[in-house]
Every structure is written in structure tokens, then in C-alpha cells.
Amino acid sequence: MPQARPDSASPVARVVATPAALALIGRLRAQHGPLMFHQSGGCCDGSAPMCFAAGELMVGPADVCLGEIGGAPFYMTRAQFEYWQHTRLVIDVVAGAGGMFSLEGPTGQRFLTRSELFSDEEAALLPPL
């Protein structure tokens, strides 16, 4: 797997992006302006990370912000976070059709979430949400 890079000053990030994902985020930002992400819970587009123009998807108290990738905030529902709280999300890019609502759809690439369990040491350093 390509080396992912955190996009925060925290020593341990809850969400990181690979160089390929950061490059695609840069291209989408140039085309659409500021962006945001929401980890899909499995409805129409499976469990793909969805990329939107900033503000296009309304977030509220049922959502948590895990951090940023490529300068774009990354959200997930609080209920889904309960299951994923022990893992780092690694956002990558693979060939294929993107989610039907996600901005990368027409590019021939799609964002993909991989996960890694935090070590006990990393978990102790996680910033609170």
C-alpha cells in the first residue's frame, strides 16, 4: 500500500490519505473549489468515502469530523464511528467508477477506504473528538 500522510499536527491522525488520493483531491479542488468528505455508511454507494463540494452535504450533531485530508474535512456518522473508532482510515485511489454522488465519479478513479488498527500507544495519543 502506498505510504499515507497525515494532514494534521497531531502525532496520530484518525484519517490519512495516500499521495494518489492527495493528487486527486488537488485536481478536484481545482475544478470544484473547497471540498469535504463523508464516509458513506453503505446505502447507495457501499462504504466508499464520498467527496463533495464544501457545504453540498449538510452535516450535523449526528456526524463527527475525524480530521482533514488534503485540506478537506472528513466526516462520518457518530454511530458508524463507534464501530471504527479503533482504526485509522487510509484514503486511497483505485481505478474504477466512483460513487454516483461523489465528485470523482467521472474521472475513472474512485476513492477507497482502507483501515489499520491503532496500536495501544497510538490510541493513547489520539486527540478527542
Buried (B, 14 or more C-beta within 10 A) or exposed (E): EEEBBBBBEEEBBBBBBBEBBBBBBEEBBEEBEEBBBBBBEEEEBEEBBBBBBEEBBEBEEEBBBBBBBBEBBBBBBEEBBEEBBEBBBBBBBEEEEBBEBBBBBEBEBBBBBBEBEBEEEBEEEBEEE
